Amino acid sequence: MPRWQEQLIKIDDYHWQIPQSYKSGMRVPGLIYASEEMLKSISAEQTPEQVANVAFLPGIVKFSLAMPDIHWGYGFPIGGVAAMDIKDGVISPGGVGYDINCGVRLLRTNLSETEVKPKINELISKLFANVPSGLGSEGKIKVSQKEMEQLMVEGARWAVRHGFGWEEDLDVTEEDGCVKGADPSKISDKAIKRGMPQAGTLGSGNHFLEIQAVKEIFEPKIASIMGINEIGQILVLIHTGSRGFGHQVCTDHLRVMEEAVSKYGIKIPDRQLACAPLESQEGKDYLAAMACAANYAWNNRQCITHWARESFSKIFGKNPEELGMRQIYDVCHNIAKMEEHIVDGQKIKVCVHRKGATRAFPPGHKDIPQRYKEIGQPVLIPGDMGRCSFIAVGTQKAMEESFGSTCHGAGRVLSRGAARRSLKGKDVLRELERRGITVKAGNIPSLAEEASQAYKDVTKVIDVVHQAGISKKVAMAVPVGVIKG
Amino acid sequence: MIKRTFEIIDHTADVGIIAYGIDVRELFSNAALALFSLITETESIEEKLRRDLEIMSEDRDSLLIEWLNELIYLFDAEHILFSRFDIENLSSNQLKATCYGESFDPLRHKIKTGVKAATYHMLKIDKDSGGYKAQVIFDV
Protein backbone atom coordinates (compact mmCIF):
# COMPACT_ATOMS: atom_id res chain seq x y z
CA MET A 1 0.00 0.00 0.00
CA PRO A 2 1.61 3.29 -1.08
CA ARG A 3 1.87 6.22 1.31
CA TRP A 4 -0.46 9.12 0.72
CA GLN A 5 1.95 11.76 -0.59
CA GLU A 6 -0.11 14.93 -0.89
CA GLN A 7 0.25 17.89 1.42
CA LEU A 8 -2.34 18.58 4.06
CA ILE A 9 -2.97 22.22 4.91
CA LYS A 10 -2.30 22.96 8.56
CA ILE A 11 -5.09 25.01 10.15
CA ASP A 12 -3.69 24.71 13.68
CA ASP A 13 -1.96 21.99 15.73
CA TYR A 14 -5.00 19.71 15.61
CA HIS A 15 -6.85 20.55 12.39
CA TRP A 16 -5.60 19.56 8.91
CA GLN A 17 -7.41 20.28 5.71
CA ILE A 18 -7.61 18.55 2.34
CA PRO A 19 -8.64 21.42 0.04
CA GLN A 20 -11.65 20.97 -2.19
CA SER A 21 -9.37 21.60 -5.15
CA TYR A 22 -7.38 18.43 -4.35
CA LYS A 23 -9.60 16.33 -6.59
CA SER A 24 -12.18 17.36 -9.12
CA GLY A 25 -15.56 16.14 -7.88
CA MET A 26 -15.08 17.00 -4.22
CA ARG A 27 -18.09 19.01 -3.05
CA VAL A 28 -16.52 20.14 0.25
CA PRO A 29 -13.00 20.11 1.73
CA GLY A 30 -11.78 17.31 4.00
CA LEU A 31 -10.88 18.02 7.62
CA ILE A 32 -8.72 15.68 9.70
CA TYR A 33 -8.32 15.98 13.48
CA ALA A 34 -4.80 14.86 14.34
CA SER A 35 -1.50 15.84 15.86
CA GLU A 36 1.48 16.28 13.57
CA GLU A 37 2.95 13.04 14.92
CA MET A 38 -0.22 11.07 14.13
CA LEU A 39 -0.36 12.29 10.55
CA LYS A 40 2.54 10.01 9.72
CA SER A 41 0.59 6.88 10.50
CA ILE A 42 -2.60 8.32 9.00
CA SER A 43 -0.80 8.95 5.70
CA ALA A 44 0.98 5.59 5.77
CA GLU A 45 -1.99 4.23 3.86
CA GLN A 46 -4.46 5.87 1.52
CA THR A 47 -6.74 7.00 4.36
CA PRO A 48 -6.73 10.73 3.47
CA GLU A 49 -7.72 9.72 -0.06
CA GLN A 50 -10.80 8.08 1.41
CA VAL A 51 -11.62 11.30 3.29
CA ALA A 52 -11.44 13.08 -0.08
CA ASN A 53 -13.60 10.40 -1.74
CA VAL A 54 -16.38 10.83 0.82
CA ALA A 55 -16.46 14.54 -0.15
CA PHE A 56 -17.86 13.44 -3.55
CA LEU A 57 -21.16 12.30 -2.06
CA PRO A 58 -24.20 14.40 -3.04
CA GLY A 59 -25.59 16.69 -0.36
CA ILE A 60 -22.52 16.59 1.90
CA VAL A 61 -22.23 19.83 3.89
CA LYS A 62 -19.26 21.70 5.40
CA PHE A 63 -16.57 19.02 5.53
CA SER A 64 -15.78 15.36 5.07
CA LEU A 65 -14.48 14.86 8.62
CA ALA A 66 -11.99 12.41 10.08
CA MET A 67 -11.29 11.78 13.76
CA PRO A 68 -7.74 11.14 15.06
CA ASP A 69 -8.35 7.39 15.39
CA ILE A 70 -9.03 7.27 11.66
CA HIS A 71 -7.78 4.28 9.71
CA TRP A 72 -8.34 2.82 6.33
CA GLY A 73 -11.75 1.22 5.86
CA TYR A 74 -13.73 0.05 2.86
CA GLY A 75 -15.00 3.12 1.03
CA PHE A 76 -15.50 5.36 4.05
CA PRO A 77 -12.55 5.54 6.41
CA ILE A 78 -13.14 4.23 9.93
CA GLY A 79 -13.27 7.34 12.08
CA GLY A 80 -15.15 9.26 9.38
CA VAL A 81 -18.07 11.67 9.87
CA ALA A 82 -20.18 13.09 7.03
CA ALA A 83 -23.43 15.06 7.22
CA MET A 84 -25.78 15.11 4.23
CA ASP A 85 -28.56 17.65 3.72
CA ILE A 86 -31.81 15.70 3.87
CA LYS A 87 -33.24 17.67 0.93
CA ASP A 88 -30.65 16.70 -1.66
CA GLY A 89 -28.29 14.36 0.14
CA VAL A 90 -27.65 10.64 0.08
CA ILE A 91 -27.47 7.82 2.58
CA SER A 92 -24.59 5.36 2.20
CA PRO A 93 -24.51 2.02 4.05
CA GLY A 94 -20.72 2.16 3.72
CA GLY A 95 -20.81 5.33 5.83
CA VAL A 96 -22.34 3.34 8.67
CA GLY A 97 -20.32 0.17 8.29
CA TYR A 98 -21.12 -3.52 8.41
CA ASP A 99 -21.45 -3.74 12.17
CA ILE A 100 -24.42 -1.39 12.46
CA ASN A 101 -24.58 0.20 15.94
CA CYS A 102 -21.39 -1.34 17.10
CA GLY A 103 -21.04 0.56 20.35
CA VAL A 104 -20.07 0.64 23.99
CA ARG A 105 -21.91 0.68 27.28
CA LEU A 106 -20.44 1.54 30.66
CA LEU A 107 -21.73 0.46 34.07
CA ARG A 108 -20.53 1.76 37.42
CA THR A 109 -20.29 -0.17 40.69
CA ASN A 110 -19.78 0.62 44.38
CA LEU A 111 -16.92 -1.88 44.43
CA SER A 112 -13.28 -0.97 44.68
CA GLU A 113 -10.28 -2.59 43.06
CA THR A 114 -9.14 -3.98 46.43
CA GLU A 115 -12.49 -5.77 46.85
CA VAL A 116 -12.52 -7.15 43.30
CA LYS A 117 -8.88 -8.21 42.80
CA PRO A 118 -8.98 -11.20 45.18
CA LYS A 119 -12.03 -12.54 43.35
CA ILE A 120 -11.09 -11.55 39.82
CA ASN A 121 -10.49 -15.08 38.50
CA GLU A 122 -13.80 -16.26 39.84
CA LEU A 123 -15.56 -13.19 38.49
CA ILE A 124 -14.05 -13.44 35.01
CA SER A 125 -14.89 -17.16 34.82
CA LYS A 126 -18.44 -16.43 35.90
CA LEU A 127 -18.80 -13.69 33.27
CA PHE A 128 -17.27 -15.92 30.60
CA ALA A 129 -19.77 -18.66 31.40
CA ASN A 130 -22.71 -16.28 31.73
CA VAL A 131 -22.25 -14.01 28.69
CA PRO A 132 -22.47 -15.96 25.41
CA SER A 133 -19.38 -15.10 23.38
CA GLY A 134 -17.22 -16.41 20.59
CA LEU A 135 -17.54 -17.03 16.91
CA GLY A 136 -20.87 -18.52 15.97
CA SER A 137 -21.93 -18.26 19.60
CA GLU A 138 -25.61 -18.78 20.12
CA GLY A 139 -27.62 -16.87 22.63
CA LYS A 140 -29.19 -18.01 25.85
CA ILE A 141 -32.36 -16.30 24.78
CA LYS A 142 -34.22 -18.17 22.10
CA VAL A 143 -36.32 -15.82 20.02
CA SER A 144 -39.02 -16.87 17.59
CA GLN A 145 -39.37 -15.07 14.29
CA LYS A 146 -42.22 -13.02 15.74
CA GLU A 147 -40.17 -12.05 18.78
CA MET A 148 -37.24 -11.22 16.52
CA GLU A 149 -39.49 -8.76 14.69
CA GLN A 150 -40.58 -7.15 17.96
CA LEU A 151 -36.98 -6.97 19.11
CA MET A 152 -35.98 -5.15 15.91
CA VAL A 153 -38.66 -2.54 16.51
CA GLU A 154 -38.21 -2.12 20.27
CA GLY A 155 -34.43 -2.38 20.74
CA ALA A 156 -33.21 -2.32 24.35
CA ARG A 157 -36.79 -2.00 25.59
CA TRP A 158 -37.52 -5.52 24.36
CA ALA A 159 -34.83 -6.82 26.71
CA VAL A 160 -36.02 -4.70 29.65
CA ARG A 161 -39.58 -5.85 29.03
CA HIS A 162 -38.35 -9.44 29.31
CA GLY A 163 -36.55 -8.81 32.59
CA PHE A 164 -33.09 -8.08 31.22
CA GLY A 165 -32.05 -4.86 32.90
CA TRP A 166 -33.69 -1.81 34.41
CA GLU A 167 -36.08 0.78 33.06
CA GLU A 168 -33.58 3.53 33.97
CA ASP A 169 -30.97 1.91 31.68
CA LEU A 170 -33.04 3.12 28.74
CA ASP A 171 -32.86 6.75 29.88
CA VAL A 172 -29.08 6.68 29.67
CA THR A 173 -28.83 4.97 26.29
CA GLU A 174 -28.42 6.97 23.08
CA GLU A 175 -31.91 7.27 21.47
CA ASP A 176 -33.27 5.51 24.60
CA GLY A 177 -32.02 2.29 23.02
CA CYS A 178 -34.38 2.44 20.07
CA VAL A 179 -34.07 4.22 16.71
CA LYS A 180 -37.50 5.03 15.36
CA GLY A 181 -38.62 3.95 11.92
CA ALA A 182 -37.51 0.32 12.15
CA ASP A 183 -39.45 -1.76 9.63
CA PRO A 184 -38.91 -5.56 9.74
CA SER A 185 -40.44 -5.92 6.25
CA LYS A 186 -37.20 -4.37 4.93
CA ILE A 187 -35.14 -7.21 6.42
CA SER A 188 -34.26 -10.29 4.34
CA ASP A 189 -34.94 -13.85 5.51
CA LYS A 190 -31.20 -14.38 5.49
CA ALA A 191 -30.61 -11.55 7.95
CA ILE A 192 -33.34 -12.93 10.22
CA LYS A 193 -31.78 -16.40 10.06
CA ARG A 194 -28.36 -15.04 10.96
CA GLY A 195 -29.78 -12.78 13.65
CA MET A 196 -32.15 -15.07 15.57
CA PRO A 197 -29.57 -17.43 17.09
CA GLN A 198 -27.12 -14.60 17.83
CA ALA A 199 -29.50 -12.38 19.82
CA GLY A 200 -27.95 -11.48 23.17
CA THR A 201 -24.38 -12.51 22.31
CA LEU A 202 -21.05 -10.71 22.59
CA GLY A 203 -19.46 -12.18 19.45
CA SER A 204 -15.77 -12.31 18.62
CA GLY A 205 -13.05 -10.18 17.03
CA ASN A 206 -12.50 -6.86 18.77
CA HIS A 207 -15.61 -7.21 20.93
CA PHE A 208 -15.19 -7.63 24.67
CA LEU A 209 -16.46 -7.16 28.18
CA GLU A 210 -13.95 -5.49 30.45
CA ILE A 211 -13.73 -4.95 34.21
CA GLN A 212 -11.92 -1.67 34.78
CA ALA A 213 -10.58 0.34 37.70
CA VAL A 214 -10.72 4.15 37.65
CA LYS A 215 -7.14 5.42 37.49
CA GLU A 216 -7.52 9.18 37.07
CA ILE A 217 -10.33 11.70 37.41
CA PHE A 218 -9.83 14.94 35.48
CA GLU A 219 -13.22 16.54 36.18
CA PRO A 220 -14.41 15.44 39.63
CA LYS A 221 -17.73 17.34 39.51
CA ILE A 222 -18.73 15.96 36.13
CA ALA A 223 -17.51 12.48 37.09
CA SER A 224 -19.58 12.46 40.27
CA ILE A 225 -22.75 13.21 38.30
CA MET A 226 -21.97 10.05 36.33
CA GLY A 227 -21.44 8.15 39.59
CA ILE A 228 -17.67 8.01 39.30
CA ASN A 229 -16.36 9.12 42.66
CA GLU A 230 -12.99 7.69 43.46
CA ILE A 231 -9.76 6.22 42.20
CA GLY A 232 -9.88 2.43 42.17
CA GLN A 233 -13.66 2.31 41.65
CA ILE A 234 -14.71 -0.63 39.47
CA LEU A 235 -16.49 -0.07 36.14
CA VAL A 236 -17.77 -2.52 33.53
CA LEU A 237 -17.40 -1.78 29.83
CA ILE A 238 -19.32 -3.73 27.17
CA HIS A 239 -18.31 -3.45 23.50
CA THR A 240 -20.40 -5.23 20.88
CA GLY A 241 -22.72 -4.59 17.95
CA SER A 242 -25.30 -6.22 15.71
CA ARG A 243 -23.34 -9.40 14.92
CA GLY A 244 -24.09 -11.33 11.68
CA PHE A 245 -27.49 -9.64 11.52
CA GLY A 246 -26.05 -6.16 10.92
CA HIS A 247 -23.58 -7.55 8.39
CA GLN A 248 -26.32 -9.21 6.40
CA VAL A 249 -28.42 -6.01 6.45
CA CYS A 250 -25.43 -4.04 5.14
CA THR A 251 -24.59 -6.67 2.49
CA ASP A 252 -28.21 -6.86 1.29
CA HIS A 253 -28.64 -3.11 1.02
CA LEU A 254 -25.24 -2.42 -0.54
CA ARG A 255 -26.48 -4.55 -3.40
CA VAL A 256 -29.60 -2.42 -3.75
CA MET A 257 -27.47 0.74 -3.55
CA GLU A 258 -25.22 -0.54 -6.35
CA GLU A 259 -28.22 -0.37 -8.66
CA ALA A 260 -29.40 2.93 -7.19
CA VAL A 261 -26.06 4.57 -8.06
CA SER A 262 -26.65 4.06 -11.76
CA LYS A 263 -30.40 4.62 -11.53
CA TYR A 264 -29.94 8.08 -9.99
CA GLY A 265 -26.78 8.90 -11.94
CA ILE A 266 -24.61 9.39 -8.86
CA LYS A 267 -20.87 9.67 -9.49
CA ILE A 268 -18.71 8.00 -6.83
CA PRO A 269 -14.98 7.27 -6.94
CA ASP A 270 -15.25 3.93 -5.07
CA ARG A 271 -17.85 1.21 -5.46
CA GLN A 272 -17.97 0.65 -1.71
CA LEU A 273 -19.39 4.20 -1.33
CA ALA A 274 -22.64 3.08 -3.03
CA CYS A 275 -25.53 5.25 -1.89
CA ALA A 276 -29.03 6.48 -2.73
CA PRO A 277 -30.87 9.77 -2.19
CA LEU A 278 -32.30 10.02 1.33
CA GLU A 279 -35.67 10.76 -0.24
CA SER A 280 -35.63 7.72 -2.57
CA GLN A 281 -37.33 4.41 -1.81
CA GLU A 282 -33.91 2.70 -1.70
CA GLY A 283 -32.65 5.25 0.82
CA LYS A 284 -35.75 4.98 3.01
CA ASP A 285 -35.64 1.18 2.90
CA TYR A 286 -32.04 1.13 4.05
CA LEU A 287 -32.77 3.55 6.92
CA ALA A 288 -35.69 1.36 8.05
CA ALA A 289 -33.46 -1.73 7.92
CA MET A 290 -30.54 0.04 9.59
CA ALA A 291 -32.86 0.99 12.46
CA CYS A 292 -33.73 -2.71 12.90
CA ALA A 293 -30.05 -3.61 13.14
CA ALA A 294 -29.29 -0.71 15.48
CA ASN A 295 -32.11 -1.83 17.77
CA TYR A 296 -30.87 -5.42 17.63
CA ALA A 297 -27.45 -4.22 18.82
CA TRP A 298 -28.98 -2.29 21.73
CA ASN A 299 -30.90 -5.37 22.73
CA ASN A 300 -27.58 -7.25 22.75
CA ARG A 301 -25.86 -4.77 25.02
CA GLN A 302 -28.94 -4.67 27.26
CA CYS A 303 -29.03 -8.47 27.69
CA ILE A 304 -25.29 -8.57 28.37
CA THR A 305 -25.72 -5.80 30.97
CA HIS A 306 -28.20 -8.02 32.79
CA TRP A 307 -25.87 -11.04 32.76
CA ALA A 308 -22.96 -8.90 33.92
CA ARG A 309 -25.03 -7.68 36.88
CA GLU A 310 -26.14 -11.23 37.60
CA SER A 311 -22.52 -12.46 37.57
CA PHE A 312 -21.31 -9.73 39.93
CA SER A 313 -24.25 -10.43 42.19
CA LYS A 314 -23.39 -14.16 42.44
CA ILE A 315 -19.73 -13.54 43.18
CA PHE A 316 -20.19 -10.72 45.70
CA GLY A 317 -23.36 -12.04 47.33
CA LYS A 318 -25.29 -8.79 47.00
CA ASN A 319 -27.96 -7.77 44.54
CA PRO A 320 -26.98 -5.46 41.65
CA GLU A 321 -28.81 -2.51 43.30
CA GLU A 322 -26.75 -2.92 46.47
CA LEU A 323 -23.63 -3.09 44.31
CA GLY A 324 -24.69 0.21 42.71
CA MET A 325 -24.47 -1.23 39.21
CA ARG A 326 -26.15 1.66 37.43
CA GLN A 327 -25.55 2.26 33.78
CA ILE A 328 -23.52 5.40 33.05
CA TYR A 329 -24.24 5.57 29.34
CA ASP A 330 -24.43 3.64 26.05
CA VAL A 331 -23.18 5.12 22.77
CA CYS A 332 -23.16 3.81 19.23
CA HIS A 333 -20.22 4.38 16.95
CA ASN A 334 -21.50 3.01 13.61
CA ILE A 335 -24.73 4.72 12.61
CA ALA A 336 -26.52 7.36 10.52
CA LYS A 337 -28.81 9.76 12.39
CA MET A 338 -31.23 12.50 11.43
CA GLU A 339 -30.18 15.57 13.38
CA GLU A 340 -30.50 19.36 13.34
CA HIS A 341 -27.28 21.31 12.91
CA ILE A 342 -26.35 24.88 12.12
CA VAL A 343 -24.67 25.26 8.73
CA ASP A 344 -23.76 28.75 7.45
CA GLY A 345 -25.90 30.31 10.18
CA GLN A 346 -28.97 28.29 9.19
CA LYS A 347 -30.48 25.47 11.19
CA ILE A 348 -30.88 22.54 8.78
CA LYS A 349 -31.77 18.88 9.04
CA VAL A 350 -28.95 16.55 8.07
CA CYS A 351 -28.26 12.84 8.07
CA VAL A 352 -25.03 12.44 10.04
CA HIS A 353 -23.04 9.34 9.10
CA ARG A 354 -20.75 8.27 11.94
CA LYS A 355 -18.53 5.33 11.06
CA GLY A 356 -16.20 4.65 13.91
CA ALA A 357 -17.15 7.95 15.51
CA THR A 358 -19.20 8.85 18.57
CA ARG A 359 -21.94 11.40 19.09
CA ALA A 360 -20.77 14.11 21.52
CA PHE A 361 -23.68 16.46 22.25
CA PRO A 362 -23.08 19.47 24.51
CA PRO A 363 -24.69 20.43 27.84
CA GLY A 364 -28.30 21.48 27.43
CA HIS A 365 -28.94 19.63 24.17
CA LYS A 366 -32.51 18.38 23.89
CA ASP A 367 -31.46 14.82 23.02
CA ILE A 368 -29.43 14.08 26.11
CA PRO A 369 -30.89 12.60 29.31
CA GLN A 370 -32.07 14.85 32.13
CA ARG A 371 -29.38 13.45 34.42
CA TYR A 372 -26.67 14.81 32.12
CA LYS A 373 -28.26 18.06 30.90
CA GLU A 374 -25.75 20.12 32.90
CA ILE A 375 -22.59 18.25 31.95
CA GLY A 376 -23.17 17.16 28.36
CA GLN A 377 -23.51 13.71 26.84
CA PRO A 378 -21.10 11.08 28.18
CA VAL A 379 -18.68 9.81 25.54
CA LEU A 380 -17.06 6.41 26.06
CA ILE A 381 -13.70 5.79 24.37
CA PRO A 382 -12.28 2.31 24.81
CA GLY A 383 -8.58 1.73 24.23
CA ASP A 384 -6.93 -1.61 23.59
CA MET A 385 -7.06 -4.25 26.33
CA GLY A 386 -3.57 -3.53 27.64
CA ARG A 387 -3.74 0.24 28.04
CA CYS A 388 -6.71 2.30 29.21
CA SER A 389 -10.12 3.73 28.33
CA PHE A 390 -11.50 7.23 28.65
CA ILE A 391 -14.77 8.79 29.68
CA ALA A 392 -15.41 12.22 28.21
CA VAL A 393 -18.34 14.56 27.57
CA GLY A 394 -19.62 16.34 24.48
CA THR A 395 -19.06 20.08 23.97
CA GLN A 396 -20.55 23.09 22.24
CA LYS A 397 -17.49 23.19 20.01
CA ALA A 398 -18.28 19.68 18.73
CA MET A 399 -21.73 20.99 17.85
CA GLU A 400 -20.24 23.90 15.93
CA GLU A 401 -17.41 22.02 14.24
CA SER A 402 -17.94 18.29 13.92
CA PHE A 403 -21.72 17.81 13.84
CA GLY A 404 -21.58 16.89 17.52
CA SER A 405 -19.10 14.07 16.94
CA THR A 406 -15.81 12.85 18.34
CA CYS A 407 -13.48 9.83 18.16
CA HIS A 408 -14.47 6.27 19.06
CA GLY A 409 -11.35 4.42 20.16
CA ALA A 410 -7.72 3.80 19.52
CA GLY A 411 -7.70 2.83 15.84
CA ARG A 412 -5.51 0.09 14.43
CA VAL A 413 -1.90 0.56 13.35
CA LEU A 414 -1.04 -3.08 12.64
CA SER A 415 -3.14 -5.25 10.37
CA ARG A 416 -4.51 -8.41 11.94
CA GLY A 417 -2.09 -10.49 9.87
CA ALA A 418 0.92 -8.36 10.82
CA ALA A 419 -0.08 -8.59 14.49
CA ARG A 420 -0.33 -12.38 14.27
CA ARG A 421 3.04 -12.63 12.56
CA SER A 422 4.85 -10.49 15.09
CA LEU A 423 3.06 -11.62 18.25
CA LYS A 424 1.76 -14.84 19.72
CA GLY A 425 -1.62 -14.96 21.43
CA LYS A 426 -0.11 -16.93 24.31
CA ASP A 427 2.59 -14.31 24.86
CA VAL A 428 0.05 -11.50 24.77
CA LEU A 429 -1.97 -13.35 27.38
CA ARG A 430 1.10 -13.88 29.57
CA GLU A 431 2.13 -10.23 29.26
CA LEU A 432 -1.33 -9.05 30.27
CA GLU A 433 -1.34 -11.38 33.25
CA ARG A 434 2.09 -10.20 34.29
CA ARG A 435 0.59 -6.72 34.42
CA GLY A 436 -2.28 -7.91 36.56
CA ILE A 437 -4.95 -8.15 33.86
CA THR A 438 -6.94 -11.39 33.91
CA VAL A 439 -8.04 -12.49 30.46
CA LYS A 440 -10.38 -15.23 29.36
CA ALA A 441 -10.74 -15.68 25.64
CA GLY A 442 -12.47 -18.25 23.46
CA ASN A 443 -9.71 -18.03 20.87
CA ILE A 444 -6.20 -17.51 22.28
CA PRO A 445 -4.29 -17.11 18.96
CA SER A 446 -6.61 -14.27 17.97
CA LEU A 447 -5.60 -12.33 21.10
CA ALA A 448 -2.49 -11.30 19.15
CA GLU A 449 -4.71 -9.28 16.79
CA GLU A 450 -6.02 -7.25 19.71
CA ALA A 451 -2.68 -6.66 21.46
CA SER A 452 -1.65 -3.14 22.50
CA GLN A 453 1.00 -3.02 19.79
CA ALA A 454 -1.70 -3.40 17.12
CA TYR A 455 -3.40 -0.15 18.17
CA LYS A 456 -2.62 3.53 18.41
CA ASP A 457 -2.21 4.81 21.93
CA VAL A 458 -5.71 5.93 22.88
CA THR A 459 -4.19 8.58 25.20
CA LYS A 460 -2.86 10.42 22.14
CA VAL A 461 -6.20 10.11 20.37
CA ILE A 462 -8.12 11.54 23.32
CA ASP A 463 -5.58 14.35 23.71
CA VAL A 464 -6.31 15.52 20.17
CA VAL A 465 -10.09 15.65 20.60
CA HIS A 466 -9.68 17.26 24.03
CA GLN A 467 -7.23 19.90 22.78
CA ALA A 468 -9.29 20.53 19.66
CA GLY A 469 -12.24 21.05 21.99
CA ILE A 470 -14.70 18.57 20.45
CA SER A 471 -14.91 16.68 23.74
CA LYS A 472 -13.67 17.10 27.28
CA LYS A 473 -11.97 14.26 29.13
CA VAL A 474 -13.47 13.37 32.47
CA ALA A 475 -11.85 10.18 33.71
CA MET A 476 -9.50 7.37 32.73
CA ALA A 477 -9.77 3.71 33.69
CA VAL A 478 -7.46 0.73 33.28
CA PRO A 479 -8.39 -2.90 32.65
CA VAL A 480 -8.41 -5.41 35.49
CA GLY A 481 -10.09 -8.30 33.69
CA VAL A 482 -11.28 -8.97 30.16
CA ILE A 483 -13.48 -11.55 28.46
CA LYS A 484 -13.29 -11.96 24.71
CA GLY A 485 -14.96 -14.26 22.25
CA MET B 1 5.40 -26.07 -11.84
CA ILE B 2 3.36 -25.66 -8.67
CA LYS B 3 -0.08 -24.45 -9.47
CA ARG B 4 -1.04 -21.38 -7.47
CA THR B 5 -4.42 -21.52 -5.80
CA PHE B 6 -4.57 -18.51 -3.49
CA GLU B 7 -2.69 -16.36 -1.00
CA ILE B 8 -3.72 -14.31 2.02
CA ILE B 9 -3.05 -10.56 2.05
CA ASP B 10 -3.16 -7.92 4.78
CA HIS B 11 -5.46 -4.97 5.15
CA THR B 12 -5.34 -2.77 8.25
CA ALA B 13 -8.63 -3.58 9.89
CA ASP B 14 -9.49 -6.60 7.82
CA VAL B 15 -8.02 -9.38 5.78
CA GLY B 16 -7.92 -10.20 2.09
CA ILE B 17 -7.17 -12.91 -0.44
CA ILE B 18 -5.74 -13.19 -3.91
CA ALA B 19 -7.15 -16.21 -5.74
CA TYR B 20 -5.83 -17.65 -8.99
CA GLY B 21 -7.38 -19.81 -11.68
CA ILE B 22 -6.66 -20.95 -15.21
CA ASP B 23 -10.25 -20.02 -15.98
CA VAL B 24 -13.01 -18.13 -14.19
CA ARG B 25 -14.51 -21.31 -12.78
CA GLU B 26 -11.30 -22.29 -11.10
CA LEU B 27 -10.88 -18.69 -9.95
CA PHE B 28 -14.27 -18.72 -8.21
CA SER B 29 -13.59 -22.13 -6.70
CA ASN B 30 -10.19 -21.08 -5.35
CA ALA B 31 -11.61 -17.84 -3.95
CA ALA B 32 -14.15 -19.90 -2.00
CA LEU B 33 -11.42 -22.22 -0.74
CA ALA B 34 -9.37 -19.18 0.32
CA LEU B 35 -12.39 -17.87 2.25
CA PHE B 36 -12.72 -21.11 4.23
CA SER B 37 -8.97 -21.20 4.82
CA LEU B 38 -9.39 -17.87 6.63
CA ILE B 39 -12.10 -19.38 8.80
CA THR B 40 -10.48 -22.75 9.62
CA GLU B 41 -7.92 -25.36 8.51
CA THR B 42 -9.59 -26.56 5.32
CA GLU B 43 -7.82 -29.95 5.59
CA SER B 44 -9.99 -30.65 8.63
CA ILE B 45 -13.21 -30.32 6.63
CA GLU B 46 -14.65 -33.67 5.51
CA GLU B 47 -17.07 -34.08 2.63
CA LYS B 48 -20.15 -35.21 4.48
CA LEU B 49 -22.80 -33.09 2.83
CA ARG B 50 -23.40 -31.27 -0.41
CA ARG B 51 -25.25 -28.10 -1.20
CA ASP B 52 -26.33 -26.83 -4.62
CA LEU B 53 -26.15 -23.09 -5.01
CA GLU B 54 -27.35 -20.75 -7.69
CA ILE B 55 -26.29 -17.10 -7.67
CA MET B 56 -27.36 -14.27 -9.95
CA SER B 57 -25.91 -10.80 -10.10
CA GLU B 58 -25.32 -7.77 -12.35
CA ASP B 59 -21.76 -8.42 -13.45
CA ARG B 60 -18.80 -10.68 -12.81
CA ASP B 61 -17.36 -8.56 -9.99
CA SER B 62 -20.56 -8.57 -8.00
CA LEU B 63 -21.14 -12.23 -8.85
CA LEU B 64 -17.89 -13.08 -7.07
CA ILE B 65 -18.89 -11.00 -4.04
CA GLU B 66 -22.38 -12.52 -3.91
CA TRP B 67 -20.94 -16.02 -4.21
CA LEU B 68 -18.58 -15.48 -1.29
CA ASN B 69 -21.27 -13.74 0.76
CA GLU B 70 -23.60 -16.71 0.23
CA LEU B 71 -20.94 -19.04 1.63
CA ILE B 72 -20.34 -16.70 4.60
CA TYR B 73 -24.07 -16.68 5.23
CA LEU B 74 -24.24 -20.50 5.18
CA PHE B 75 -21.47 -20.70 7.75
CA ASP B 76 -22.89 -17.98 10.00
CA ALA B 77 -26.55 -19.05 9.85
CA GLU B 78 -26.26 -22.82 9.33
CA HIS B 79 -22.70 -23.49 10.53
CA ILE B 80 -21.61 -25.32 7.38
CA LEU B 81 -17.96 -25.43 6.35
CA PHE B 82 -17.10 -26.26 2.73
CA SER B 83 -13.84 -27.41 1.18
CA ARG B 84 -14.70 -28.36 -2.41
CA PHE B 85 -16.62 -26.39 -4.98
CA ASP B 86 -17.69 -27.72 -8.36
CA ILE B 87 -18.69 -24.76 -10.47
CA GLU B 88 -20.95 -26.25 -13.12
CA ASN B 89 -22.22 -23.21 -14.85
CA LEU B 90 -20.74 -19.77 -14.98
CA SER B 91 -21.63 -16.77 -17.09
CA SER B 92 -20.89 -13.11 -16.46
CA ASN B 93 -23.88 -12.80 -14.16
CA GLN B 94 -24.90 -16.30 -13.14
CA LEU B 95 -23.32 -19.20 -11.33
CA LYS B 96 -24.36 -22.74 -10.46
CA ALA B 97 -22.23 -24.75 -8.09
CA THR B 98 -22.21 -27.86 -5.95
CA CYS B 99 -20.36 -27.39 -2.69
CA TYR B 100 -19.08 -30.20 -0.45
CA GLY B 101 -18.33 -29.98 3.24
CA GLU B 102 -19.75 -30.66 6.68
CA SER B 103 -21.33 -29.06 9.72
CA PHE B 104 -18.99 -27.14 12.02
CA ASP B 105 -17.73 -29.32 14.86
CA PRO B 106 -15.97 -27.30 17.56
CA LEU B 107 -13.95 -30.36 18.59
CA ARG B 108 -12.41 -30.92 15.17
CA HIS B 109 -12.49 -27.52 13.48
CA LYS B 110 -10.20 -24.88 14.87
CA ILE B 111 -11.67 -21.46 14.21
CA LYS B 112 -9.14 -18.93 13.00
CA THR B 113 -11.12 -15.84 12.02
CA GLY B 114 -14.77 -14.90 12.00
CA VAL B 115 -15.33 -13.63 8.47
CA LYS B 116 -18.47 -11.52 8.27
CA ALA B 117 -18.72 -10.13 4.73
CA ALA B 118 -16.97 -9.97 1.36
CA THR B 119 -16.59 -6.32 0.32
CA TYR B 120 -16.24 -4.43 -2.96
CA HIS B 121 -13.28 -2.62 -1.49
CA MET B 122 -10.19 -2.96 -3.73
CA LEU B 123 -11.98 -5.72 -5.60
CA LYS B 124 -10.07 -6.66 -8.74
CA ILE B 125 -10.39 -9.44 -11.27
CA ASP B 126 -7.49 -9.48 -13.77
CA LYS B 127 -6.52 -11.74 -16.63
CA ASP B 128 -3.04 -12.28 -17.96
CA SER B 129 -1.30 -14.98 -19.99
CA GLY B 130 -1.17 -17.27 -16.94
CA GLY B 131 -4.89 -17.08 -16.28
CA TYR B 132 -7.13 -15.17 -13.87
CA LYS B 133 -6.45 -13.44 -10.59
CA ALA B 134 -8.95 -11.96 -8.12
CA GLN B 135 -8.40 -9.80 -5.04
CA VAL B 136 -11.08 -9.61 -2.35
CA ILE B 137 -11.07 -7.88 1.06
CA PHE B 138 -13.24 -9.37 3.80
CA ASP B 139 -14.76 -7.66 6.78
CA VAL B 140 -13.90 -9.66 9.89
Interface residues (C-beta under 8 A of the other chain):
Chain A: E45 H71 W72 G73 Y74 G75 I78 Y98 D99 L135 G136 K190 K193 R194 P197 G203 S204 G205 G244 H247 Q248 C250 T251 L254 R255 E258 E259 D270 R271 Q272 A274 R412 V413 L414 S415 R416 G417 A418 N443 P445 S446 G485
Chain B: I8 I9 D10 H11 T12 A13 D14 V15 E58 D61 S62 E66 N69 Y73 F75 D76 A77 E78 H79 F104 I111 K112 T113 G114 K116 A117 T119 Y120 H121 M122 L123 I137 D139 V140
